[in-house]
């Protein structure tokens, strides 16, 4: 598969024909292997950047209170 075409796919820049081509390739063994490897790279990147820092910190008691409040309304 053409690397530039895959990059276009991930940047949401494919034509309909290109999109079909990439999606068909993702269903092949090589496409599945690529997706698995890409997900593993992304997971390692996020772990290295301390992904938990992407979210604002909320005290656990306050979070629990909000959840309980929401459950009572539902």
N, C-alpha and C positions, 0 to 999 in steps of 0.2 A: 504494500500500500504506500502511496506517495505521502511522505511526511508533511508536505505543504497542505495537502488535502485534509489530513487529520487535524492539522493546526487550524485550518479554516473551519472545520466542524466544531472544534472546541471554542472558537471565537464567534460562532453563530453567523458565519459568512458564506455558507455553502448554498449553491443553487439547489433546486429540488432534485435534479439529476445527480449532483454530487452527494447530496444527503442520502439518497437511496444507495449509492455506491458504498459510502462509508458504513451505513447501517447493515448492509448485506455482508460487508467484510467483518464487522463486529460479531457476526454470527458464525464465522469460521473459527477453526482451532487457533490460527494465528491471531485473529482479531480478539478472541477471548483471552489469549495469553498476553497480548498487548494491554488490554483493559486491566487485567489482574496486576500486571507489573506496574502500570500507571497508578493504580489505587494504592499499591504498597509504597511507591515513591512518595505519593501525597501524604500517606499516613505517617511516614518517617519524617517528612518535612514539617508537618504539623506538630508531631511529638517533639521535634528539635526546637520548635518555636514556642513551646509550652502553650498548646492550644487553649488551655484553660484561661490564659490571659486574654483571649479574644472576647470573653464575656465579662461583663461588669460583675464585681463581687457583690453578693447579696447574703446577708446573714441568714444562716439556716433557720433560725427561729422565725424570722420575718417571712421567709419563703414558705415555711410550714403553715404559718398563720394564713397567708394568702390562699394556699391550696385548700385549707379547711373552709375558709370563707366561700370560696368558689364552689366547693362540694355541697355546702348547705343550700346555696342558691339553686343548684341543679336538681 
